[in-house]
């Protein structure tokens, strides 16, 4: 348990940041799920649109410190590869 005023404040700040980060992570996952569903449906136009919508959300997570840069790049690359494969 936090004892000093500074550690009590840090605990409060950490709780607030955790809530914000959790919401941001959830939002990113929602966008990624929409891309996955579009790919599963086989609709290339829908999948491309969903991917374009997901990209800024994913990289916003990087700038906000929720995701690592390489993680976002890897997810984007793999999704783009799967969307591109729909045309074949």
C-alpha positions in Angstrom: 0.0 0.0 0.0 1.2 3.5 -0.8 2.3 5.5 2.2 4.0 8.7 1.1 1.9 11.5 -0.6 4.0 11.0 -3.7 3.3 7.3 -3.9 -0.4 7.8 -3.3 -0.5 10.3 -6.1 1.4 7.9 -8.4 -1.1 5.2 -7.5 -4.0 7.5 -8.5 -2.3 8.5 -11.7 -1.6 4.9 -12.6 -5.2 3.9 -12.1 -6.3 6.7 -14.5 -3.7 5.8 -17.1 -4.7 2.1 -16.8 -8.3 3.0 -17.6 -7.3 5.1 -20.6 -4.9 2.5 -22.0 -7.5 -0.2 -21.5 -10.1 1.7 -23.5 -7.5 2.5 -26.2 -6.5 -1.2 -26.5 -10.1 -2.2 -26.6 -10.8 0.3 -29.4 -7.8 -1.0 -31.4 -8.9 -4.6 -31.0 -12.4 -3.7 -32.2 -10.9 -2.2 -35.4 -8.8 -5.2 -35.9 -11.7 -7.5 -35.4 -13.7 -5.7 -38.1 -10.8 -6.3 -40.5 -10.8 -10.0 -39.6 -14.5 -10.3 -40.1 -14.3 -8.6 -43.5 -11.5 -11.0 -44.5 -13.6 -13.9 -43.4 -16.6 -12.7 -45.4 -14.4 -12.7 -48.5 -15.4 -9.1 -49.5 -12.3 -7.4 -50.7 -13.7 -3.9 -50.8 -15.1 -4.2 -47.3 -11.8 -5.6 -46.0 -9.7 -2.8 -47.7 -12.0 -0.2 -46.2 -11.7 -1.8 -42.7 -7.9 -2.0 -43.0 -7.7 1.7 -44.0 -9.8 2.5 -40.9 -7.7 0.3 -38.6 -4.3 1.6 -39.7 -4.4 5.0 -38.0 -5.9 3.5 -34.8 -3.2 0.9 -34.7 -0.4 3.5 -35.1 -2.1 5.9 -32.7 -1.7 3.2 -30.1 2.0 3.2 -30.8 2.3 7.0 -30.3 0.3 6.7 -27.1 2.5 4.0 -25.8 -0.1 1.2 -25.8 1.6 -0.9 -28.4 5.2 -1.4 -29.5 6.1 0.0 -32.9 7.1 -3.4 -34.3 4.0 -5.0 -33.0 1.8 -2.6 -34.9 3.9 -2.9 -38.0 3.7 -6.7 -37.9 -0.1 -6.7 -37.4 -0.6 -4.2 -40.3 1.7 -6.2 -42.6 0.0 -9.5 -41.9 -3.5 -8.0 -42.3 -2.5 -6.3 -45.5 -1.1 -9.5 -46.9 -4.3 -11.3 -46.1 -6.5 -8.6 -47.7 -4.3 -8.6 -50.8 -4.7 -12.4 -51.0 -8.5 -12.0 -51.3 -8.1 -10.7 -54.9 -6.4 -13.9 -56.0 
